[in-house]
Structure formats: C-alpha cells, structure tokens
Amino acid sequence: MSGGFTRIPGKDCGFMSVCEISAGVAGGKYSASEITEMYIEKIKSMDDGIGAFLTVCEESAVAQAKALDEKIRSGKKPGRLAGVPVAVKDNICTDGIRTTCASRMLENFIPPYNATVVEKLLSEDAVIVGKTNMDEFAMGSSTENSAFRITKNPRDTTRVPGGSSGGSAAAVAAGMVPAALGSDTGGSIRQPAAFCGIVGLKPTYGLVSRYGLIAFGSSLDQIGPMTKTVEDCARMLEAIQGRDDRDSTSYMGEYQQDYAGRLGRDIRGMRIAVLKEFFTDGLDSEIASSVNESVRRLEGLGAAVDEISIPAAGDGLAAYYIISSAEASSNLARYDGIRYGYRPKEFADVDELMEKSRSEGFGAEVKRRIMLGTYALSSGYYDAYYKRAQKYRKLLRSQMAGVFEKYDLILGPASPVLPFKIGERMGDPLQMYLADVYTIIVNLAGLPAISVPCGISRDGLPIGLQLIGPHFGEAVILQAAYALEQELKLEL
C-alpha cells in the first residue's frame, strides 16, 4: 500500500461519507488513488467473512482513480462523485466485467456495454470497485439463493442481510464501500437496507433508467442507491436519475432535482399517514415499538400524523407474486443454452439442450417462480390469476393515489421481522415471501420509497422504517427521512 494513508489521520476509511470523499478528492485533500486503494484493501481483508462481493475490480478501479487524479491535476473540474468507490449489484451490466446475476446460467457472461446507471456514475467520476452478491436473478429475500456464496449480515454474521440486494447492503454496512447500487422489484433495496441498518431508496418507476439491468419483472424493477446516510443517498440519486431514450419505460419529461439541497428544511406541517394494514399480528413487537417512537419524534418536529387504511394493501402479496413470476417466466425464456448462457456438455438434440440448460443452469427458487408464472399465464388460468392480479394492481394504485391527495407521505415498517438466522426460512418459501409483505405495494403502484434506520433491537439488530411518497416525491421522502435521521442520531 502507498504512503497516502497518512493523509487521512485517524480516519476509518470504511465509514467516510460520499460527500466527504467527493469534496476531499475534488479539493485536493486526498487523491482518488489512495481512497481507492484503501477501500480495495478493506474489501480484501473483510469480505471472506461477509461474502458481499462476487467480483472485485481492482485493476480497473485503480486505473479509473489514476485517470481522475490526472484529470484534477490538469485543472479540469471533477464530477459530483469524484473518487467515490461504488459497488454495483451483479444484475447491472458492466462493460468488460463479469455480470452473473448470481446464477450458473450467466456464470461467464461479460457484457460488452455499461448499463446507463454505470455510465452516469463513471461520468460523475465515481470508481466502480466491484460487483455484489444477490439472490439469483434477484429472486429472494435473504441472498441465500445465490449460486456462488451466501452473504452474511455484518451486524450479526449468523443472520441474513436480506435480499435480493443483500450483497450491496452488506458491503455498505460493513464499510467496504460508502455507496452501492441495488435493484428493487418487491422490496429488494429497502428490506436489506432495514436488515443491515443502512439507507436504501427505491425511486419512482421510470426515474432511473433500467437499460442494462438484467430483467426479473420489467414492470416492477427499479435501480436505486444504498448508503450509510440520507444525504449520501440524495447525492447518489442526483447522479443516476434522468431520462434515457434507450429505456422505453424511462420518464420522458425533463425531471432533474436537487434532492440534497432540500435536506434540513423544516418538516413542520408535513402530513404523514400511518398505514393501518402494516400493523398486524405478524409484526415483530420491537419493530412496532421503534416505528411508533419514530412517529412520536416526527410529531415532535411538527409533522401531522394520522392513521389511515388502504383496504387493498392487505392483498398485495398474492398479486405481486403472480405478476412478478409471470414477467420472470417471460423474461427468462431467453436463457435456453442456444444464444448465450449455460450450456451442458452433452445433449442429444435441441430439445435436450434446452431442457438441460435450464434445469442445470437455474437454481430452485428461479425454477419455482418460472413454473408459477408460466402456470398463471397458461390457457385457462390467465383470467383467473394474471388478469385478476392486474385488476387488483389498478385498484391499489387508485387507492394509494387517493391517499396522496390528502397526505405527503405514508409511513410504516420496512419489514415485519428482524434479520433471521441463515437457513432459518429456506425450507419454507411462503415464510420467505412474507418478508416483503410491506414493500411490494410500492412496486405494484410504481411509487418511490425509502428505508431508513429507526431503532436497534435488544439483540443489537437494526430496525428500518419505510417512507412512501407519491410519484416523483423523492424530494419530500428524503427531507422527512433526513429529519428523522438527525432526530434519532442512531449509532449503527
């Protein structure tokens, strides 16, 4: 390692903020190269015990950092994420860097292009240091469904980090990176953020380009940032937001916001609805207590909080798994061993090639959802399942839109349970699916939501609170989350 370490005396590089690093590198306080070296070294020293990364991009990261240092030395203005090491979930394409979706099916896939969000990060002079572990094809709630390794929760390594973006959450929580990207189809950013005690934001559907995100459920998937603080989350969102002509679902209006500039504003008079359907018998008592305490704190800051009901919210789980599995069945049909992906060594004909490719290349959870989705879309069952689920989705959107005519935000827990033990729920898929019961309605409605730490259990486990906003309501979500973060001042 270089002697550059001495330039940050007494500083644990793992817990420097995005804002601190970018300001320091841009101002010449320290170089991008020494920051990158520090974080790469921390990944090497810690990740054997955590399992957050599938690929560490040391060579390319060092090259990016050196190029940025030269850019600054030449007098050019660096981007807003200057020198910030960022980890990227392994279902987001990276040019020349292996992108596996944590699946044997794509074990050796090296994309020839970058996803739009990666292009945006690089254009803002962030440094991509690695690709993070996940549930295979983003299907899971614990990051135990990876074909390659199980990720552990840095807060308690006997427990799961949540999923499917568990690798990204664990990397940030352990201090191996100050920021990471995840993807959220039914809560896969917010639930692991809650389990690991960090901040995770699922943006409005269409605000962040999905170009280069390997699809699970195309009408539900959304890329978002995962960070230690709300301010860092706002900075990351500013960098990756915006229209993209390569993504047909990208919001085509001119919509760019300065989210960080709104942080610190008074939330007095803000109207917050607490959703009755979130506080059921299945909610852990410690989570309920922490969320209720956060409600009292927000009221103390001048927010007006009311309990409301959204009748359709209680039925979201069934509709979500029908719609998401149907879309997964369609999206994953391309993996047949012919064009790309896993191919068996021996096969008699094309039919056997496809059968073996899919049966050997996909894991158990992916197969389960493909079968469920194919069944829901099949002749004779389409109307009974998929069509009814889409009708429910329309009803849910209408009811939630009605709430936002009166309220600025909806508040509730991010998860009904605390981080569970590794292996505890693997034998019961329905129990695993219930971990997403509070997050899936957000994706079905295309809304933005954030998970922010709001407490610590008796066993020292993080507790996350979820704030849901109207379409393109990220600014007010971040404003309220920041106010709560500053009020609670949790030491995680």
Secondary structure, 3 states (H helix, E strand, C coil): CCHHHHHCCCCCHHHCCHHHHHHHHHCCCCCHHHHHHHHHHHHHHHHHHHCCEEEECHHHHHHHHHHHHHHHHCCCCCCCCCCCEEEEECCECECCECCCCCCHHHCCCCCCCCCHHHHHHHHCCCEEEEEECCCHHHCCCCCCCCCCCCCCECCECCECCCCCCHHHHHHHHCCCCCEEEEECCCCCCHHHHHHHCCEEEECCCCCECCCCECCCCCCCCCEEEEECCHHHHHHHHHHHECCCCCCCCCCCCCCCCCCHHHCCCCCCCCEEEEEHHHCCCCCCHHHHHHHHHHHHHHHHCCCEEEEECCHHHHHHHHHHHHHHHHHHHHHHHHCCCCCCCCCCCCCCCHHHHHHHHHHHHCCHHHHHHHHHHHHHHCCCCCHHHHHHHHHHHHHHHHHHHHHCCCCCEEEEECCCCCCCECCCCCCCHHHHHHHHCCCHHHHHHCCCEEEEEEEECCCCCEEEEEEECCCCCHHHHHHHHHHHHHHHCCCC
